[in-house]
Amino acid sequence: MLLEENKPLAPFTTLGIGGPARWFTVARNESEVAEAAAWARERSISLFVLGGGSNLLVSDSGFSGLVVQVGLPGINESAGRDGTIMFEVSAGEDWDAFVQRAANKNCAGIECLAGIPGTVGGTPVQNVGAYGQEVASTIHRVRAFDLAQHAFVEFSAEECGFAYRRSRFNTDDRGLYVVTRVDYRLTPGGVPTLRYADLQRAFLPGSSPSLKEVAEAVRRIRQSKGMLLVDGDLDCRSAGSFFKNPVVAEEQVQKIAAIGGTRPPRFPAGPGAENEGRVKVPAAWLIEQAGFSKGYTLGAAGVSRRHTLALINRGGATASDILALADQINSAVSERFGITLEMEPVMLGF
Ligand SMILES: Cc1cc2nc3c(=O)[nH]c(=O)nc-3n(C[C@H](O)[C@H](O)[C@H](O)COP(=O)(O)OP(=O)(O)OC[C@H]3O[C@@H](n4cnc5c(N)ncnc54)[C@H](O)[C@@H]3O)c2cc1C
């Protein structure tokens, strides 16, 4: 295990913000994960697991513990008895590269999740989702190192407790596991998911696009919204959506509509008993109705010029700048609609 000291974290995040990690190491295999965990435990130092840094806001003063960047490589494929293909993917693999590989092999289940930045190990943490798909519906098993028991464990999808942008890894068991491998069960020759209007509009009515074409369309749509990492594109210097879409009761939608003078667009609330009879209201709509438009700026922080939900580093922004803008937005939304938006990115070192 190679340990570095006072390693700047900003270059490891898509926002490009944050102070140094007191200690830093890259784990390239499971033994190095266990070794890093033992090193931190023996010294009573807190440990933070870093993937691609695409859902992360690091404080300006950095982090006083050990950052373990998960860099485990490797993908194994095997045919299931039910005609599916199991992909056992090590946590350090690039997520979008894996989506591309699955689409090239004509395997369905994650085509709408093309272009999401970050690592494979990051995907179960907040149950990544976009354009009508979530990883929860294809994950079969998650292998992880249990930092309390100091042993490797495996979870079935049910045991992961997936819900909208949630799992056991970012709720009850936050910070307790280092995910080292995720097994996805994909369907060869399956039909692409075309649930979202944006995506449907990319194809002629009645056409049957391939999985690869759908994944490519998703990347194009994401790029048009600054939601694809593209060198030199200022609008993608973000952590993706900064706020979650609130899931509310139907009566609250009526109230929001009365205040806004028009009905908010509705997204399906997604699976899960807790979502029954509830509606997902686009946070972007609430933010716009509260007076913020694309391209709004506050010092070096700003709202993306192409997506109201993404807060960006316009150049030289600090974590405090981003939080000041987030606070301003949240106060305005709360004042107008009585809804407190929940932040999506993980905060480190605050
Ligand atoms: C331009 C842009 C667009 C985005 N679009 C979407 C989108 O459409 N949908 C969506 O859901 N998200 C989106 N995101 C957010 C982000 O890409 C995902 O949440 C991604 O899965 C984060 O993975 P990561 O490897 O970068 O994790 P990091 O940002 O490094 O870490 C995020 C959290 O996951 C934990 N973590 C990471 N890896 C592991 C591991 N191996 N074991 C245990 N814990 C781990 C970290 O400790 C941290 O708590 C977007 C981000 C950007 C910048």
The ligand as a Gaussian input file, in Angstrom:
#p B3LYP/6-31G(d) Opt

LIG

0 1
 C      -22.219000      15.716000     -14.881000
 C      -22.805000      14.734000     -13.880000
 C      -23.986000      14.061000     -14.162000
 C      -24.533000      13.150000     -13.239000
 N      -25.700000      12.520000     -13.546000
 C      -26.248000      11.632000     -12.670000
 C      -27.471000      10.953000     -12.986000
 O      -28.056000      11.135000     -14.062000
 N      -27.973000      10.091000     -12.079000
 C      -27.354000       9.832000     -10.882000
 O      -27.867000       9.026000     -10.114000
 N      -26.191000      10.446000     -10.567000
 C      -25.620000      11.340000     -11.416000
 N      -24.460000      11.992000     -11.096000
 C      -23.835000      11.735000      -9.782000
 C      -22.708000      10.681000      -9.817000
 O      -22.174000      10.544000     -11.101000
 C      -23.144000       9.310000      -9.331000
 O      -23.706000       9.401000      -8.049000
 C      -21.981000       8.311000      -9.289000
 O      -22.475000       7.006000      -9.128000
 C      -20.974000       8.593000      -8.197000
 O      -19.925000       7.653000      -8.317000
 P      -18.454000       8.019000      -7.946000
 O      -17.623000       6.821000      -8.194000
 O      -18.010000       9.259000      -8.655000
 O      -18.593000       8.285000      -6.399000
 P      -17.933000       9.460000      -5.473000
 O      -18.437000      10.766000      -5.935000
 O      -16.464000       9.268000      -5.425000
 O      -18.541000       9.098000      -4.081000
 C      -19.909000       9.320000      -3.811000
 C      -20.302000       8.524000      -2.547000
 O      -20.204000       7.139000      -2.819000
 C      -19.270000       6.521000      -1.948000
 N      -18.523000       5.530000      -2.713000
 C      -17.969000       5.670000      -3.947000
 N      -17.382000       4.513000      -4.313000
 C      -17.578000       3.638000      -3.303000
 C      -17.204000       2.290000      -3.066000
 N      -16.496000       1.576000      -3.953000
 N      -17.574000       1.716000      -1.883000
 C      -18.287000       2.405000      -0.962000
 N      -18.660000       3.673000      -1.122000
 C      -18.308000       4.285000      -2.277000
 C      -18.384000       7.642000      -1.428000
 O      -17.821000       7.316000      -0.174000
 C      -19.371000       8.774000      -1.367000
 O      -20.107000       8.665000      -0.186000
 C      -23.885000      12.911000     -11.994000
 C      -22.681000      13.580000     -11.719000
 C      -22.146000      14.492000     -12.640000
 C      -20.861000      15.195000     -12.329000

